[in-house]
Amino acid sequence: MRCPNCNSLDTQVKDSRPTEDSSVIRRRRVCVACNFRFTTFERVQLRELTVVKRNGRRVPFDRDKLMRSVSISLRKRQVEPERVEKMVSTIVRELETGGEAEISSEVIGETVMEHLRTLDDVAYVRFASVYRNFREAKDFADVLGELSGEEEARLAAIRK
């Protein structure tokens, strides 16, 4: 592992431990050259995924980019970081086990929206507004109508 401070390749692992859900291993490292301490995280990757963009361009799948976009939609919302991390891990696992090495950006967007819908309605609307490229207030009203219709159906089922 390269030291982020001095770029030396001579680093040592001082401590390793799994995270709470045991899906990631956290490693504390120290650089032998400059004594800089840093942390790395190791997670299982089932397959190398490629994202096929709307314009046909192919780029490697980036879990961190997915996490950033979800975090932006959840900004200033009261959602625990552990739940967000678990949701992103679930999305990545679904994509990796889907059987295809190439995944369209539309499939990724729809999968994220599906999970955000159950996590936080406001984040869902925020993500949908960017993903579906909302151009006017009516677009927001349509999505809000979908959400309120689902809520009414859920309450009706509970009352029965």
N, C-alpha and C positions, 0 to 999 in steps of 0.2 A: 504494500500500500504506500503510495506516495504521500509525503508530508505536505500538507497544505501551506505550511509556513516557509519551508526552505527547498521543497521539491526533492528531498532526499528519498531514496527508496528503502533506506534502512530504518524500519519502524518495528516496534514490538507491541504485541498485545499484552496489556496489563490485567484486563478483566473482561470476561465474557459472561453474559447472562441473557436469558430469553425475556422478551417483553411479556406483559400480563397475559396476552392470549396465545403466547408461544408461537406466533407466526413470523416473528422477526428476532434475530439475535443482535443484541447491542454489544459492541466491542469498544472498550476504552483502550486507546493506543498512545504510545509515546515515541517521538522521533529520537533515535540514538544520536543523530548529528547535532540537533539544536535543542533537544529536551522539550519540544512543544508537545502538548497533550491535546488529543482530539478524539472524537467518537465517530464510529462508523456503524452502519446498520446493514445486516445481511438478511435477505429474504429469498425464498424459493421462487424460481422462475421456471414454469413448466415448458414453455416454448417461446421462441422469438417471434413476436407479433409485428406485423407491418400494417400501418394505417393507410388506406386508400382515400385520399382527399376528394372533395367534390370535383376538383379540376383534373382528377386522374393522377396527380402526383402521389408518389409512395414515400412515406417517411417511417422510421422506426417508432414503435409505440413507446411513449414516455409516461411512466406512472406519475412522475412528479408534475408533469403538465396537467394531467387529469386531476391530481390533488389540488393544484393551484386554481383551476377553473371551478372546482367544487367549493373551495374555500372562499373564492370571490363571491359566489352566489350565497354563501352562508355568512358573509361579513355582517357583524353586529347582530347576529342571531344567537339565541341562547341554546346552542347545541354543543354538547361535550365533545372535545377533540377525539376522544376514544371512539365515539360513535361514528364520527366522520372517517377516521382511519379504518374502522371495521367495514364501513360501507364501501370505501374505495378498494379495500382488499377483496371484498366480495365481488365487486364489479370486475376487477382484474382477473380473479379466479374464473368467473363466468366466461370472460372473453378468451382466456387461455384454454379452457376445457371445451370451447365451442367447436373444436375440430378444424377450424380454418386458421391458417397462418396469416392470411391477409383479411383484414376487417375494414369495412367501410366506415368512414367517420359518422355516417348516419346511424349505423348500428350502435356505435359507441354513445352517440348523443341520446338516442332513444333509451338505451340501457341506463344511462346516468339519470335521465328524467324520471324513469320508472322508480329508481331508488330514492331520488330526491322527493318525489311525490309522497312517499311514505315517511320520510324523515322530517321535512319542513315545507309547508305550502308556499311560504314567501320565497324560499330559496328555489323551489320548483319554478315559480313564475319568473324569477330573475333569470335562471338558467334558460328557460324556454324562450324568453324575450331575445336573448342573444343567439341561441341555437336556431330558432325558427325565424330569426331576423325580423322581429316585429317592426312595422313601419308606422302604425297609427294606434290610437287608443282603443279602437275596436278590437284589435288583436289581443290586447290585454283583457278586455271584457269577455272575449270568447273563452280564454283559458280560465278566467275566474268563474265563468258560468259552468264550465266543466267541473271545476273543483266544488262549487256549491251544490251542483247536481249530485255528485258522488256523496257529499256529506249528508244531503237530505235522504238519499237512498240508504245510507248506513244507519241513520237515526230511525228510519221507518222499520228497518230490519230489527233493530234493538227493541222497539216498542212492541213488536209482535210476540 
